[in-house]
Amino acid sequence: MTYDIADHKQVFVDWDLIEPGYGVAWGGVVSSWEMSFGIRLAVHPPRIDATPLVAADRPWETFINVYCTLFDDEGRFRLYYEPHYHPEQTQAEDLKAMLAYAESTDGVHWTKPEIGAVSFLGSTANNLVYGLAPALGRGTHGGTVFKDPSAPADERYKYVHMGRENGITCVFGATSPDGLHWTAIRQPLLSDYMSDTQTVVRFDPVKGRYIGVFRSWRGYLRGMWHGRRTIAYAETEDFRNWPRPKEIVGPDALDTADADIYTNAYTPWPGAADAHLMFPAFYQRSRDVLEVHLMTSHSPATGWQRISRQPVVPAGEPGSGWEGGVYAGCGLVAIRPGEWSLPLGPQYHTHNQEHFAEGRLPLSARPHRGYICRAIWRQDGFTSLEAETEGGCTTVPITFTGSSLALNVWTRFGGEVRVELAEPKGEVVPGRSFAECDPISGDCLHKVVTWGGQSDVSAWQGKPVRLRFGLKRARLHALQFVER
């Protein structure tokens, strides 16, 4: 089998692109034919910028919940977040949440404009864009906003959220021409379905369909069996009508018995045609704490896995204000060149703490009333093929389109990456060997590979070949054939 990667960026969501090799060759001779050595598929934690993008500083923001949506809308960053208002020492109610809006031109300095769309205590001088009245009294919670390129202008923006009508929990929707003034869709998108966390929906231009990632439950029976929280998926051509979502991933045998997958924070991997990411918050009931993990797949509908069982964003230490846990919001944006930012919602209180009167600290005693900050990765830096000392691997046979090969790599001091071009059966292509490759070192987002100063590989495009990689103290994050 030969993989046609054309000129598509290749990232490492699993080992599929790498030849597994053959440990003992025919005839009984021990061989390392094309077997990888000294490398691992690694997950990399982000850098945390705890500076708030928005914090609870308005009268309608008793606290800011963790659910939020961040995206770049033609040069303007938009952030939608969920504030709650409730009197002191009373418990917040999910379905009395509101949707608020902030914006920025640089991703660093944010404003909360007065929209004039929603009344709060008799005034519309606020940045609220949705609430109980616009939602027809059904409530709004766990919502996600997205821009729909397939929709007519008056429905260009869409909003999906949880609500309740006649005592039945449903998934509802709303539309807007500008992302600020919303009209509720009267009929539920999903009837009698409890997606009681942040539901993520977007339009997939390749499929020509809406895809949605929802909360689901495995085995829940009220008062009899506590079940487990899982993640479900559905897709549709009609935004107003969705099939019942089906579970795609849940806690497995390597998790603890008390584990749940609470949120999903799904996003396509930017610029990669067949790579997808989730940043779910895993909930451990015994600790009552949530932490963000990383999941990867080639498809949003199936094949999800965790390369690492360790959280990429753990809960904070005592006194940090993050000790209750942290959630990832929806959206990856490039605020600075070469970096991708994901919104985070930290919590000082644990998941169940505020269900008890003694757990509800007065506002003056809280380290914060909720805020949104961000996790930052280098471009494509979520995973890599990594050699801590020295290692190597070979791709499966591939065909490509382009004249040069570009790599996204990072090396430690004294580290390097070299590339060799080989025939499918292993013979080295003359002039494109490891020995002739100019080593790549340092921090390179888009470094064209050269052999004796020459980068041209157009003579082999469309023909089956392999790439061999030699790594020393290095990480290979992505590769792509390009025209040069």
C-alpha positions in Angstrom: 0.0 0.0 0.0 1.2 3.5 -0.8 -0.1 6.6 0.9 -0.7 9.6 -1.4 0.1 12.6 0.8 0.1 15.1 -2.2 1.1 18.5 -0.8 -0.9 18.1 2.5 0.7 18.8 5.8 1.4 15.6 7.8 1.3 15.7 11.6 1.6 12.9 14.1 -1.8 11.9 15.6 -0.6 8.2 15.6 2.0 5.9 14.1 0.2 5.4 10.8 2.7 7.2 8.6 5.7 5.3 10.1 6.8 1.9 8.8 6.6 -0.7 11.7 9.5 -2.8 10.2 10.1 -6.5 10.3 12.0 -7.8 13.3 13.2 -11.2 12.0 13.7 -11.4 8.3 12.8 -14.4 6.2 15.5 -17.1 6.7 15.7 -16.5 10.4 18.2 -13.6 10.2 17.7 -11.0 13.0 17.1 -7.8 11.1 16.2 -4.2 11.9 14.8 -3.6 8.4 13.1 -0.2 8.5 12.3 -0.5 12.1 12.2 2.7 14.2 14.6 3.0 17.1 15.2 5.5 19.8 12.0 7.6 19.1 8.7 8.0 20.7 5.3 9.6 19.8 5.3 12.5 22.3 2.7 14.9 23.6 3.9 18.3 24.6 2.3 20.6 27.2 1.6 24.2 26.4 3.0 27.4 27.9 0.3 29.0 30.1 -0.4 32.7 29.9 -2.6 33.2 33.0 -3.2 36.9 32.1 -7.0 37.1 31.8 -8.5 37.8 28.4 -11.7 38.6 30.3 -12.4 38.5 34.1 -15.5 38.9 36.2 -15.7 42.7 36.6 -19.2 43.6 35.7 -22.4 43.6 37.9 -23.9 40.8 35.8 -20.7 38.7 36.3 -21.0 37.2 39.8 -18.7 34.6 38.2 -17.6 33.6 34.8 -18.1 29.9 33.9 -15.5 27.9 32.0 -17.3 27.5 28.8 -16.2 29.8 26.0 -15.6 30.2 22.3 -12.7 32.0 20.7 -12.1 32.6 17.0 -10.5 35.0 14.5 -13.2 36.6 12.4 -11.5 38.3 9.5 -8.9 40.0 11.7 -11.1 40.6 14.7 -10.8 38.2 17.6 -14.2 37.3 19.1 -14.7 35.7 22.5 -18.0 34.4 23.7 -18.2 33.5 27.4 -20.8 32.4 30.0 -21.4 34.8 33.0 -23.7 33.9 35.8 -25.5 36.3 38.1 -26.8 35.1 41.5 -27.1 36.7 44.9 -24.4 36.2 47.5 -24.4 32.7 49.1 -26.9 31.2 46.7 -26.0 28.5 44.2 -25.7 29.4 40.6 -28.2 27.7 38.2 -26.9 26.5 34.9 -30.0 27.5 32.9 -29.9 31.0 34.2 -26.5 31.6 32.6 -26.1 34.2 29.9 -23.9 34.6 26.9 -21.5 37.6 26.8 -19.2 39.0 24.2 -15.7 40.5 24.1 -13.5 41.5 21.2 -9.9 42.4 20.4 -7.8 43.5 17.4 -4.6 42.0 18.7 -5.7 39.1 21.0 -4.1 40.8 24.0 -6.2 43.8 24.8 -9.9 43.0 25.1 -13.0 45.2 25.3 -16.5 44.4 26.4 -18.6 46.6 24.1 -22.1 47.7 25.0 -24.3 45.7 22.6 -27.7 46.8 23.7 -29.3 43.4 23.0 -30.2 41.9 26.4 -31.7 43.6 29.4 -30.0 43.2 32.8 -31.9 44.7 35.8 -33.7 47.0 33.4 -30.7 48.2 31.3 -29.3 47.1 28.0 -26.0 48.9 28.6 -24.0 45.7 28.7 -22.0 43.2 26.6 -24.7 40.4 26.9 -25.9 38.9 23.7 -28.1 36.1 24.9 -30.0 35.1 28.0 -33.3 33.8 29.3 -35.5 36.2 27.3 -33.9 35.7 23.9 -33.8 31.9 24.6 -37.6 32.0 25.0 -37.3 31.2 28.7 -35.6 27.9 28.0 -32.2 28.8 29.4 -28.8 28.8 27.8 -25.8 26.8 29.0 -22.7 25.2 27.6 -23.0 27.0 24.3 -20.7 27.4 21.3 -20.8 30.1 18.6 -19.5 29.5 15.1 -19.5 31.2 11.8 -21.2 29.3 9.0 -19.7 30.0 5.5 -22.6 28.0 3.9 -25.4 30.0 5.4 -27.3 33.1 4.0 -26.2 36.4 5.4 -29.0 36.7 8.0 -27.9 33.3 9.5 -24.2 33.6 9.1 -23.5 33.0 12.8 -25.0 30.1 14.7 -25.2 29.3 18.4 -25.8 25.9 20.0 -26.7 25.4 23.7 -28.5 23.4 26.3 -31.9 24.4 27.6 -35.0 22.9 29.1 -38.6 23.2 27.9 -41.6 21.6 29.7 -39.2 19.9 32.1 -37.4 18.2 29.2 -33.7 18.9 28.5 -32.9 19.6 24.8 -30.2 21.1 22.6 -31.4 24.4 21.1 -30.0 26.8 18.5 -30.0 30.4 17.5 -28.9 32.4 14.4 -27.5 35.9 13.9 -26.4 38.1 11.0 -23.6 39.7 13.0 -22.8 37.4 16.0 -24.3 40.0 18.3 -28.1 40.0 17.8 -29.6 36.6 18.0 -32.9 34.9 17.1 -33.8 31.7 18.8 -34.8 28.7 16.6 -38.2 27.7 18.0 -37.9 23.9 17.6 -35.1 22.0 19.4 -32.2 20.8 17.3 -32.2 17.7 19.5 -35.2 16.8 21.6 -35.0 15.1 25.0 -31.2 15.0 24.9 -29.0 16.1 27.9 -25.8 17.6 26.5 -25.1 19.3 29.8 -21.6 20.6 29.0 -20.1 22.6 26.1 -21.5 21.2 22.9 -19.2 22.0 19.9 -20.7 22.3 16.4 -19.2 23.6 13.2 -19.7 23.4 9.5 -17.3 21.1 7.7 -16.7 22.4 4.2 -15.2 19.1 3.0 -18.2 17.1 4.1 -20.6 19.9 3.3 -22.3 19.0 6.6 -22.6 20.2 10.1 -20.7 18.1 12.6 -21.3 18.2 16.3 -19.6 16.8 19.4 -21.8 16.3 22.4 -21.9 15.1 26.0 -23.4 11.6 26.4 -23.9 9.3 29.3 -23.0 5.6 29.6 -25.4 3.7 31.8 -26.9 6.6 33.8 -30.1 5.7 35.8 -31.2 8.4 38.2 -30.9 7.3 41.8 -29.7 3.8 40.9 -26.5 4.0 38.8 -24.3 7.0 38.4 -23.1 6.0 34.9 -20.1 7.6 33.3 -19.8 10.8 31.2 -18.7 10.2 27.6 -18.4 12.0 24.3 -20.8 11.5 21.3 -20.9 12.6 17.7 -23.5 13.4 15.0 -23.6 15.1 11.7 -26.4 16.5 9.5 -27.0 18.5 6.3 -29.8 20.4 8.1 -28.7 22.5 11.0 -32.2 22.5 12.4 -32.6 18.7 12.5 -30.0 16.4 14.1 -29.9 12.6 14.5 -29.3 11.3 17.9 -25.5 11.4 18.7 -23.6 8.2 19.1 -20.8 7.6 21.6 -17.3 7.9 20.1 -15.1 7.8 23.2 -15.4 7.2 26.9 -13.3 6.2 29.9 -11.5 2.9 29.2 -9.9 0.1 31.1 -6.7 2.1 31.7 -8.6 4.9 33.5 -9.5 4.7 37.1 -13.0 3.4 38.1 -14.2 6.9 39.0 -13.2 8.7 35.7 -15.4 10.7 33.4 -14.8 12.6 30.3 -16.5 15.9 31.0 -16.0 18.2 28.0 -14.6 17.7 24.5 -13.2 21.0 23.2 -13.1 19.6 19.7 -11.2 21.4 16.9 -9.8 20.4 13.5 -5.9 20.5 13.5 -5.3 23.8 11.7 -4.0 23.3 8.2 -3.9 19.5 8.3 -6.5 17.7 6.1 -6.9 14.6 8.1 -6.0 15.4 11.7 -8.3 16.4 14.5 -7.9 17.3 18.2 -9.9 17.3 21.4 -8.9 18.8 24.7 -11.3 17.1 27.0 -11.5 17.8 30.7 -11.2 14.5 32.5 -13.1 14.4 35.8 -11.8 12.3 38.7 -14.7 11.9 41.1 -12.7 10.9 44.1 -10.6 14.1 43.9 -13.5 16.2 42.5 -11.1 17.8 40.1 -10.9 18.3 36.3 -7.8 18.4 34.2 -7.3 18.9 30.4 -6.0 16.0 28.3 -5.1 15.7 24.6 -6.8 13.3 22.2 -6.1 12.9 18.5 -7.7 11.3 15.5 -7.8 11.2 11.7 -11.6 11.7 11.8 -13.9 13.6 14.1 -16.3 10.6 14.0 -14.0 7.8 15.0 -10.5 6.6 16.0 -9.9 8.9 19.0 -7.0 8.0 21.2 -4.7 9.4 23.9 -1.0 9.3 23.1 -0.3 10.2 26.8 -2.3 9.5 29.9 -1.0 12.5 31.6 -2.9 15.8 31.5 -1.5 18.5 29.2 -2.9 21.1 31.5 -3.1 19.8 35.1 -5.0 21.3 38.0 -3.0 23.9 40.0 -1.2 23.6 43.3 -2.8 24.9 46.5 -2.9 28.7 46.5 -2.8 29.0 42.7 -6.4 29.6 42.3 -6.5 26.7 39.9 -6.6 23.9 42.4 -10.2 23.1 41.6 -9.3 22.2 38.1 -9.2 23.6 34.6 -11.3 23.3 31.4 -10.4 24.0 27.7 -12.8 26.2 25.7 -13.5 26.0 22.0 -11.2 27.4 19.4 -7.5 27.6 18.3 -6.3 30.9 17.1 -2.9 32.4 16.0 -2.6 35.5 18.1 1.2 35.6 17.4 2.9 34.2 14.3 4.1 30.6 14.9 1.9 30.1 18.0 -1.6 28.7 18.6 -3.7 29.7 21.6 -6.5 27.7 23.2 -8.8 29.4 25.8 -8.7 28.0 29.3 -11.2 28.4 32.2 -9.5 27.8 35.6 -11.4 27.1 38.8 -10.4 27.6 42.4 -13.4 25.5 43.6 -13.9 21.9 42.9 -16.8 20.6 40.7 -19.2 19.8 43.6 -17.9 22.4 46.2 -20.6 25.0 45.5 -23.4 22.5 45.9 -22.8 23.0 49.6 -23.4 26.2 51.5 -20.2 25.9 53.4 -18.3 25.6 50.1 -19.6 28.9 48.8 -16.9 31.4 49.7 -18.0 35.0 49.9 -16.8 37.1 47.0 -14.2 38.9 49.1 -12.6 35.5 50.0 -12.4 34.1 46.5 -9.1 34.1 44.7 -11.0 35.0 41.6 -14.6 34.9 40.3 -13.7 33.2 37.1 -11.7 34.3 34.1 -10.6 33.1 30.7 -6.9 32.9 29.9 -5.0 30.8 27.3 -2.7 27.9 26.7 -0.1 28.4 24.0 1.7 25.9 21.8 4.2 26.4 19.0 2.6 25.9 15.6 1.8 22.2 15.2 3.5 21.6 18.6 0.9 19.4 20.2 2.8 16.2 19.3 6.0 15.1 17.7 8.3 12.2 16.8 10.9 12.8 19.5 14.4 11.4 20.0 15.7 12.3 23.4 19.2 11.1 22.5 19.5 9.5 19.0 16.9 7.7 16.9 15.4 7.2 13.5 12.4 5.9 11.5 11.2 5.4 8.0 7.8 6.3 6.5 5.6 3.8 4.7 5.8 4.2 0.9 4.3 7.5 -0.1 3.6 9.6 -3.2 3.8 13.3 -3.1 3.3 16.5 -5.1 5.8 19.3 -4.9 9.4 20.2 -5.5 10.8 20.5 -1.9 10.3 19.0 1.5 9.7 21.4 4.5 9.9 20.3 8.1 8.7 21.8 11.4 11.4 20.8 13.9 12.9 21.7 17.2 16.2 20.5 18.5 18.1 20.9 21.7 21.7 22.1 21.8 23.8 19.7 19.8 20.8 18.2 18.2 19.9 17.8 14.5 17.5 16.3 12.0 18.6 14.6 8.7 16.5 13.2 5.9 17.1 10.4 3.4 15.1 9.6 0.3 14.7 5.9 -0.5 13.0 3.6 -2.9 10.1 1.6 -1.5 12.3 -1.5 -1.0 14.9 0.5 0.9 17.6 1.5 -1.7 18.9 5.1 -1.1 18.2 7.5 -3.8 21.5 8.8 -5.2 22.3 12.3 -4.0 19.6 12.3 -1.3 21.3 10.3 1.5 21.8 11.0 5.1 25.5 11.7 4.5 24.6 14.4 1.8 21.8 16.0 3.9 22.5 19.4 5.4 21.6 18.9 9.1 18.7 21.0 10.5 19.1 22.4 14.0 17.3 24.9 16.2 13.8 26.1 16.2 12.4 25.9 12.7 8.7 26.1 11.8 9.2 25.7 8.0 12.7 24.6 7.1 13.3 23.3 3.6 15.5 20.2 3.5 18.6 20.4 1.3 21.3 17.9 0.3 24.5 19.6 -0.5 22.5 22.8 -0.9 20.0 21.3 -3.3 16.3 21.0 -2.3 14.7 19.8 -5.5 12.9 16.5 -5.3 10.4 17.1 -8.1 11.9 14.2 -10.2 10.3 11.8 -7.6 6.9 13.4 -7.3 4.1 10.9 -8.1 6.5 8.0 -7.7 6.5 5.7 -4.6 9.3 6.6 -2.2 10.1 6.5 1.5 11.4 9.2 3.8 14.0 8.2 6.4 14.5 10.5 9.4 17.6 10.6 11.6 17.0 12.5 14.8 19.5 13.6 17.5 18.0 15.4 20.6 15.2 16.5 18.3 11.5 16.7 17.7 9.8 16.4 14.3 6.4 18.1 14.5 5.3 18.2 10.9 6.3 17.7 7.3 5.0 18.9 4.0 6.0 18.9 0.4 5.9 22.4 -1.1 6.6 24.2 -4.4 9.7 26.3 -4.3 
